Amino acid sequence: MGAGAAQPQTGIAYSPAIDGLRALAVLSVLYGHMVTPVPGFSNAGVRLFFCISGYLITHILLSARERGGSLPAILKAFYARRILRIWPAYYAALLAAMLVGAQGVRETALWHLVFATNFQLAMFGVWEPEAVGHLWTLAVEEQFYLVWPLLILLLPRWAIGWAIASLPLLCMAYMASLTPAEIFQEPGPMILLPAQFDVLGAGALLAFAERHGRMSAWWLVPVCIVGIALSPLTIGLDWGWPLVGILIDAVGVAVIQPLSAAFYVAVLLFARHAPFGLAERLLGNRLLVWVGRRSYGIYLYHIYLLLACIWLTGHGRGWIVLLVVGGASIALAALSWRWLEQPMLRLKARVPYPQGTERPELRSHPETEALGQPR
């Protein structure tokens, strides 16, 4: 194959509906931070991002494993491509916060430079520095990327499914080790990686089922029914819905939060397998896809603009704030996408995954052979 020839990609076919989900996730974060004081809305958006990430990253890793190639070559491609996607905008935003002297950022810079913001916040128990508090989610993802590729690539084939299925159970065990005060603490142990194993694992389990032919259309109905029934859990454990109280009394807090992962799987399952083109019509429209592809930048930059609005006007909540600051965040993210992120993404062509021959027993489905645009 010539140097200029198109390289086969690794992962799943690009899905506009998944970009639509990203748009809904980031809009939920904006609404939670700028309109309502209920933190569950922003948390729901973040956990949807995690579920999508677990799904796409697991698809990528399983596909790379199936195609063959040495472990160092696969890891080199994986980490180089993740760095090109995440680091440029992340460090640009962090550098800007340091240059303008955002309160506390320089003093805590080392935590953020090494993607340990979640540890810093959990250790001190306050959302400070405010300008970088939202970076805990990127810390969780980067920490996940440190361990997950090694497990997927090194475990025997028969053990991979068990490892993926164990993630929600590990989340439950972690939460069971916490006191109720620690679970409800803001910020606290719930922003550490083990507390998000449920949604990361739920997305990974869906990817595993798809790649190994264990997906059936009938999954859509029961999973969506369960997801809708448990959807109030996505807003928070203090949601005034009788079933939440019943579940807390019956199985405890350590079990019911991981149950909310069923909602995110239902949403993702709908986006990928809804019949009659429903997902494309509802989630794959041009506006949602446009916002979704820029959702990373929107998420990164919105806090800085929100804090600037508070500093200038003294107001940080309300629909006007959402329209003005949210709109400015989208505009800034569009510029970032055009002039920073896209040029970096083009460099991915220089670090392709090894293109060996797939082992017959692990051959992927045709729909999973081209990589979408993971966040």
N, C-alpha and C positions, 0 to 999 in steps of 0.2 A: 504493500500500500504506500502510495507516494506521500510525501510530507504534507502536501496540500489537500489530500483526500479527507473527506469527512470521517471522523472517528465515531464508531458506534458508542452510544452513551450507556451509562449504567444507572439503573434505578427503575422508575416507572414512567409511563407516558405522561407528558405534561397535561395537567388537568386544570382548566380555567376555574372549575368549581372550588378547587382547593385555594386558589388565590381569592375567590369570593369569601371563603371561610376566614382567610387571613384579614380581609377587610372588615368583616363582622367582629373579629377578635380585637383588632386595634380600635375600632369605633367604640366597642364596649369599654376598653381601657380609657379612652378619651372621656366617655360619658361618666365613668366612675370617678375620674380625677377632677372633672370640671363641672359636673352638674349635681350629682348626688353624694351625700356623705357616707352612703352605704358602701363599704370597701368591696363587697362581694362582686359587684359588676366588673371592676377592674381585675379582680382575682379570676373571674370566670374567663375573661379574655386572655389572660396570661396562661391559664391552664389549657385552653383550647390551642394556643400556640404550642405548648409542650406536647400535647397529644399529636398534633400535626408533625412536629419535629421527630418524635419517637417513631412515627409511622414512616416518614420519608427516609430518615437516617438508617433505619433497619432495612428498608427496601434496598438502599444503596449498598449497604454492607453485605447483605445476602446475595445480591446480584454480583458484586465484585468477587465474593467467595466462589460462586458458581462458575464464573468465567475463568477462574484459575489465576495464576501469578503468585509470586512470592509474597510472603507477609510484609517484608520491608517495602516492597513496591506498592502494595495496596495501601499501607499506612501512609506512605509518602504522598500518594495521590489524595487520600482522604483528608489529611491534615492540611495540605497545601490548599486544597479547594475550600475547606472550611475557613482557613485564614483569609483567603481572598474575599470570601463572602462577608465575614463578620468584622475582622480587625480594622479595615480602613475607616469605615464610618464610626466605629466604636471609639477608636483612638482620636479621630478628628474631633468628635464631640467632647471627649474627656479633656483633650488639650485646650479646646475653646473654653471649657469651664475653668481650667487652671489659669489661663491667660487673663480672663476677666476677673479673676479673684473671687469666684463663687465661694461663699463661706464654708470653710472646713474641707474643701476639696484638696487643696495642696497638702494639708496636714495628714490626710488619709489616703494620699494618692497611691501609695504602694499597694494597698488592698485592691484598688480598682485596676491598677496596671496589670496585676496578675490574676484578674477575674476571681477575686475572693471577697467581693462586696457583700455577699450574703453572710459570710462569717463575721465580717466587721459589724454589720447591722445586728445580727443575732447576739453577738457578744455584748454589745452596749445597750441593746434593747430600745433604741430610738431611731426614728427615720432621719438620721442626720449623718452626713450632709444631705440636705433635701435635694440638691441638684443631681445627685448620683444615686439616690435611693432606689430608683427603678432599675439600676444595673444589676440588682440581685438576680434577675431572671437570666441575664446573659451569663452570669457566673454559674448558675445551675446548669445551663446548657453546655458550657465549656467543660465543666467537671464531668458531666455525663459523657462527653466526647472522649475524655481521657480513658475511661474504663470500658465503655460499650463496644468499641471496635475490637479490642483485644478479646473480649468474651465471644463475640460473634465469629471472629476469624480463627480462634484457637480451640474452642470447644469442639468435641466430637459432634457429628451431625445429629445424632440421636438426642444429645443433651441441650441443643439450642432452644427447642421449644419449651423444655422444662425451665431453662434459665429465664426465658422471657416471661413465662407464666408466673415465675416466682416474684417478679418485681412488685405487683400489687400486694402480695403477701408480705414482702419485706416492708412495704409502706405501712401496712397494718401493724406489723410487729414494732416498727419504729414509733408509731403513734401510741401504741400501747405502753411503750416505755416512758412516755411523757405524762406529766400531771395535767389535769384540765387547765390550770393556769398557764402552763407552758404552751398548750395547744392554742389557746385564745390570745396569747401574748402577741402584740404588734409592735415591732417585728420580733420574731423569736425563732424557735427551732423549726417552725413550719416553712421557713424560707430556705432551709437546707435541702440538699439533693434528695435524701431518703424520703422526705415528705412529698416529693413530686414523682416518686417511682410509680405511683398508681396510674397517672395519666400518660407518662412516658411509656410505661409498660403496656398500657391498653393500646396505644397507637402501634407499638412494636408487635403486639400479638396479632393485630389486624393485618399488618404487613406479612407476618409469618404465615398466617392462614391463607392469604392470597397467593403467596409465592409457592406454597406447597399443595395447592389444589384443594384446600379444605374450606374454601369459601363457597357458600351456596346462597342463592337468591333469597331463600326463606329466612335467612338470618335477619334480613332487613326489618321484617315485621316485629318479631319479639324484641329485638334489641332496641328498636325505635320506641316501642311501647314502654319498655323498662326505662329507657333514657328520658322520655317525656315525664313518666311518673316520678322520676327522681330529679327532674330538672331544678326544683326549688333548692336542692342541696348545693347547686352550683353557685347560688347567691350567698350562701353562708349558713352556718349552723344555727344562727339566731333568727332564721326565716320563720315567720309566724304561720307555719303550715302544720296541721296535726300530725301528719306522717313523720315529720322530722322528730317530734317529741316521742312518738311511739318507737321509732328506730333507736333513738338514744337510750331509752329505757330498756329496750330489748337486747341490743347488741353493743351499745356503747359508742362513744365518739370515735374511737380508734377504727371502727368498722364503717361507720356511715359516710365519713368523708371520702374514703376510697370508693365507696359505692357510686359517688357522683361521677366517677370516670365513665360509667355506663352512658351518661348523657353525651360526653364528648365523642365516644366511640360511635354512638348513634348518629351524631351529626356528620362525622367523617364517613361513616358507612353510607349515609344518604348521599353525600357529595360524590362518592366513588361509584355507587351501584344503584342509585335511584332509577326506576324504570321510566320509560316514555320520555326520556330527556328532561325530566323535571329538574334535576340538579343544574343542568346547563342553563335552563331558562331562569331559575330562581337565583342561582349563585354565580353563574358564568356570564352575566351581562357585562357589557363593556366598562361601565362605571365601577362596579365592584372589583373587577379584575384589575383595572388601573390602580385603584386604591390599594388592593391587596399586594400588588407587586412592589409597592412603595411603603408597605406597612412597617418594615424594619426601621426605615428612617423616621417615619411618623412616630413610632414608639420611642426611638432614641432621643429625638429633639423636642418632643412636646413638653417635657418637664421644664426645660430651660426657658422656653417661651412662656409657659404658665407662671414661673417664678418672676420673670421680667414683667408680666402683666400685673402680678400682685405688688411688685415693687413700685410700678408706675401709678397704679390706680387704687391699690388697696383692696381690690376685688379679685377673687380667685374661683368663684363658683357662679353658675347660672347659665342659661341658654345663650346669652349674649357672649359670655366668655367662651363657651363651646364653639360658637360660630366664628368668633374672631381668632382666638388662639388655636382652635382646632384647624381652621382654614389656613392660618399661617404655618402651622406644623406640616400640613399636607403640601403647601407650596414649597417650604424648605426641603421637605423630603423629596419632592419632584426634582429640585435642583441637585440634591445629593445623588439621586438615582442617575440623573443625566451626566453629571460631570465627575462623580467619584465612584459610585458603585458599579455602574455598567462598564466603565473602562477596566476596573479590576476583574470583573466577571469574565471579560473577554480573555484574560490571561489563563483562565481555567483550561483552555485548549492546549496549553503547554504542559499541563500535568494530567494527562488522561489516565484512567485506570488501566491496568494490564488487560490486554484483550486475548486471553488464552481461550482454549476450547472448553465449553461447558461440559461438566461431567453429566452423563445422561440421567443419572438418578436425581440430579438437582436442577434439571433444565427448567428455566422460568417460563411463565406464560407469555404469549406474544405481547400482551398489554403492558408488561412490566419491563420492557427492554430499553426504554428511553427515559432519561432523567428529567423530571420536572424542575422547577426552579425553587429549591428548598430555601427557607429563610436563613 
